[in-house]
Amino acid sequence: MDKKSLQTLIDDARASREPGGVIVAVDETHFQINEHPYELMVNYRDAFDRVELSDRFNTYFSRYDYLVGDWGFGQLRLRGFYDDKRNVAGELKIGALQDYLDEACNTGCPYFVMHNEDAKVITPKRSPRPRENSHRGPSRNQNNGGKQQNRNRTANRNQNQKQNEQKSQRVNSSQRQQAKHHSHSNNGNGQQKAYTVEKVKPVKKTPVSQRRGTVKTVGHSQHRKFTIREKED
């Protein structure tokens, strides 16, 4: 399908479509669009076309204080703006019109500006009020659940404390047994001997050059004791 055939289909579709707005001319600068009064304030390069505006108009634009139409590639594009006194973002106010023309439109394109003298003020929807039950205190079931949780925490805390006490008693008992075992190995003065002295029977004296006897020590690994044997030549 060539470009000419495509344009023919577009024109046929637009011709069969019902117009979005009914425009009635009051005079050269005042019009009625769907029974709302509009004033044509700017008509740069004869951009205003009542037939084309009627075809492109949508009731959505009735909320705006200003209606701007610009031409590009043979098509009319509409854009709504609010009055500068409205509490809206800056790019939605009519004061940002020049920025819109410079940034979003073709350079030097034809455009027109119409003032909606009966703009519909759209009030924001209020969020539904919270139910009164949401401000009340917790229900009886919630209170019972909270009490049960407190009882469970108390029982767990008592059980842990009892286990710690039993563990401490076992440790103390083991320490007492070890202390008792060490006390038996001490002498009467409370001091533990590191060695014992064992007497050996005297033997016949022999010359030094012929002596073969030696002094030996015998170790005990369990209590780390040793025995000293004394030998007399």
C-alpha positions as CSV (number, residue, x, y, z in Angstrom):
1,M,0.0,0.0,0.0
2,D,1.4,3.3,-1.1
3,K,1.3,6.6,0.9
4,K,-1.6,8.0,-1.2
5,S,-3.8,5.0,-0.5
6,L,-3.0,5.1,3.2
7,Q,-3.9,8.8,3.4
8,T,-7.2,8.0,1.6
9,L,-8.0,5.4,4.3
10,I,-7.2,7.9,7.0
11,D,-9.4,10.5,5.4
12,D,-12.3,8.1,5.0
13,A,-12.0,7.0,8.7
14,R,-12.0,10.6,9.9
15,A,-15.0,11.5,7.7
16,S,-17.0,8.6,9.1
17,R,-16.1,9.4,12.7
18,E,-18.5,11.6,14.7
19,P,-17.0,14.9,15.8
20,G,-15.8,15.2,19.4
21,G,-17.1,18.7,19.9
22,V,-19.9,20.8,18.6
23,I,-18.6,24.3,17.8
24,V,-20.9,27.3,17.4
25,A,-19.4,30.7,16.4
26,V,-20.7,33.7,18.4
27,D,-18.4,36.1,16.6
28,E,-14.9,36.1,15.2
29,T,-13.2,35.5,18.5
30,H,-15.9,33.9,20.7
31,F,-17.2,30.3,20.3
32,Q,-19.4,27.8,22.0
33,I,-17.8,24.3,22.3
34,N,-20.2,21.8,23.7
35,E,-22.1,24.7,25.2
36,H,-19.0,26.1,27.0
37,P,-17.9,29.6,26.1
38,Y,-14.4,29.9,24.6
39,E,-12.4,33.0,23.5
40,L,-9.9,32.8,20.7
41,M,-6.9,34.8,22.1
42,V,-4.1,33.8,19.7
43,N,-4.4,32.7,16.1
44,Y,-0.8,32.5,14.8
45,R,-0.5,32.1,11.1
46,D,-4.3,31.4,10.8
47,A,-4.0,28.1,12.7
48,F,-7.6,28.1,13.9
49,D,-9.8,25.7,11.9
50,R,-13.2,25.2,13.3
51,V,-13.9,22.0,11.4
52,E,-10.6,20.4,12.3
53,L,-11.0,21.4,15.9
54,S,-14.5,19.9,16.1
55,D,-13.1,16.6,14.8
56,R,-10.1,16.5,17.2
57,F,-11.9,17.9,20.3
58,N,-12.5,15.7,23.3
59,T,-14.5,16.4,26.4
60,Y,-11.3,15.7,28.4
61,F,-10.1,19.2,27.5
62,S,-13.1,20.8,29.2
63,R,-11.2,20.7,32.5
64,Y,-8.4,23.0,31.3
65,D,-8.5,26.8,31.4
66,Y,-6.7,27.1,28.1
67,L,-6.7,25.0,24.9
68,V,-3.7,25.1,22.6
69,G,-3.7,23.7,19.1
70,D,-0.5,23.4,17.0
71,W,0.0,22.0,13.5
72,G,2.7,19.5,12.4
73,F,2.9,17.3,9.3
74,G,-0.7,18.3,8.3
75,Q,-2.1,17.2,11.7
76,L,-3.7,19.3,14.4
77,R,-2.6,18.5,17.9
78,L,-4.4,19.7,21.1
79,R,-2.9,20.4,24.5
80,G,-4.6,21.7,27.6
81,F,-3.1,24.2,30.2
82,Y,-4.3,25.5,33.5
83,D,-4.4,29.1,34.7
84,D,-1.2,30.3,36.5
85,K,-3.3,30.7,39.7
86,R,-4.0,27.0,39.9
87,N,-2.1,24.9,42.4
88,V,-0.6,22.5,39.8
89,A,2.9,21.8,38.4
90,G,4.6,24.6,36.5
91,E,4.7,22.7,33.2
92,L,0.9,22.5,33.3
93,K,0.3,26.2,33.6
94,I,-0.2,28.6,30.7
95,G,3.0,30.4,31.7
96,A,4.9,27.4,30.3
97,L,3.4,27.8,26.8
98,Q,6.5,29.2,25.2
99,D,8.6,26.3,26.5
100,Y,6.1,23.9,25.1
101,L,6.2,25.6,21.7
102,D,10.0,25.6,21.7
103,E,10.5,22.0,22.9
104,A,7.5,20.0,21.7
105,C,6.5,21.8,18.5
106,N,8.0,22.4,15.1
107,T,9.9,25.7,14.8
108,G,7.5,28.4,13.6
109,C,4.5,26.1,13.3
110,P,1.0,27.6,13.2
111,Y,-0.8,27.5,16.6
112,F,-3.8,29.0,18.4
113,V,-4.8,29.6,22.0
114,M,-8.4,29.6,23.3
115,H,-9.5,30.6,26.8
116,N,-12.1,28.4,28.4
117,E,-14.3,30.8,30.3
118,D,-16.3,28.0,32.0
119,A,-13.6,25.5,32.9
120,K,-14.7,22.6,35.0
121,V,-12.8,22.6,38.3
122,I,-11.7,19.0,39.0
123,T,-11.6,18.4,42.8
124,P,-9.4,15.6,44.0
125,K,-11.1,12.6,45.4
126,R,-10.9,12.3,49.1
127,S,-9.7,9.0,50.6
128,P,-12.4,7.1,52.4
129,R,-12.6,7.7,56.1
130,P,-11.2,4.9,58.2
131,R,-13.7,2.8,60.0
132,E,-14.3,3.6,63.7
133,N,-13.3,0.1,64.6
134,S,-9.8,0.9,63.4
135,H,-9.4,3.5,66.2
136,R,-10.7,1.3,69.0
137,G,-8.5,-0.7,71.2
138,P,-7.6,-4.4,70.7
139,S,-10.4,-6.9,70.8
140,R,-10.9,-9.5,73.5
141,N,-9.3,-12.2,71.4
142,Q,-6.2,-10.0,70.8
143,N,-6.0,-9.4,74.6
144,N,-6.2,-13.1,75.4
145,G,-3.6,-13.8,72.8
146,G,-1.3,-11.2,74.3
147,K,-1.8,-12.7,77.8
148,Q,-1.0,-16.2,76.5
149,Q,2.2,-15.0,74.9
150,N,3.3,-13.3,78.2
151,R,2.6,-16.5,80.1
152,N,4.6,-18.5,77.6
153,R,7.6,-16.1,77.8
154,T,7.5,-16.3,81.6
155,A,7.4,-20.1,81.6
156,N,10.4,-20.3,79.2
157,R,12.3,-17.8,81.3
158,N,11.7,-19.8,84.5
159,Q,12.7,-23.0,82.8
160,N,16.0,-21.5,81.5
161,Q,16.7,-20.2,85.0
162,K,16.2,-23.6,86.5
163,Q,18.5,-25.3,84.0
164,N,21.2,-22.7,84.8
165,E,20.9,-23.4,88.5
166,Q,21.2,-27.2,88.0
167,K,24.3,-26.7,85.8
168,S,25.8,-24.4,88.4
169,Q,25.2,-27.1,91.1
170,R,26.9,-29.8,89.0
171,V,29.9,-27.6,88.5
172,N,30.2,-26.8,92.2
173,S,29.9,-30.4,93.2
174,S,32.7,-31.4,90.7
175,Q,34.9,-28.7,92.2
176,R,34.3,-29.9,95.7
177,Q,35.2,-33.5,94.7
178,Q,38.5,-32.3,93.1
179,A,39.4,-30.3,96.2
180,K,38.7,-33.3,98.5
181,H,40.9,-35.5,96.3
182,H,43.8,-33.1,96.5
183,S,43.4,-32.7,100.3
184,H,44.2,-36.4,100.8
185,S,47.5,-36.0,99.1
186,N,48.6,-33.2,101.4
187,N,50.6,-33.7,104.6
188,G,49.6,-32.7,108.1
189,N,50.8,-29.2,107.6
190,G,48.6,-28.8,104.6
191,Q,51.6,-28.9,102.2
192,Q,52.0,-31.5,99.6
193,K,55.3,-33.3,99.4
194,A,56.9,-33.4,96.0
195,Y,59.1,-36.4,96.9
196,T,59.7,-39.2,99.5
197,V,63.0,-40.3,101.0
198,E,63.8,-44.0,101.0
199,K,66.7,-45.4,103.2
200,V,68.9,-48.0,101.8
201,K,70.9,-50.5,103.9
202,P,74.6,-49.6,104.3
203,V,77.0,-51.7,102.3
204,K,80.7,-52.2,102.6
205,K,82.8,-49.3,101.7
206,T,84.8,-49.7,98.5
207,P,87.5,-47.5,97.0
208,V,86.3,-44.8,94.8
209,S,88.0,-46.2,91.8
210,Q,86.1,-49.4,92.2
211,R,82.6,-47.9,93.0
212,R,79.9,-48.8,90.5
213,G,76.9,-47.7,92.5
214,T,74.9,-44.7,91.3
215,V,72.1,-42.6,92.7
216,K,68.8,-43.1,90.9
217,T,65.5,-41.4,91.0
218,V,62.2,-43.1,90.4
219,G,59.3,-41.0,89.0
220,H,55.6,-41.3,89.5
221,S,53.6,-39.8,86.7
222,Q,50.2,-39.8,88.3
223,H,50.9,-37.3,91.1
224,R,54.2,-36.1,89.7
225,K,56.2,-37.5,92.6
226,F,59.6,-39.0,92.7
227,T,61.7,-41.1,95.2
228,I,65.3,-40.4,96.2
229,R,67.3,-43.4,97.2
230,E,70.3,-42.8,99.4
231,K,73.1,-45.3,99.1
232,E,76.1,-45.4,101.5
233,D,79.3,-47.1,100.4
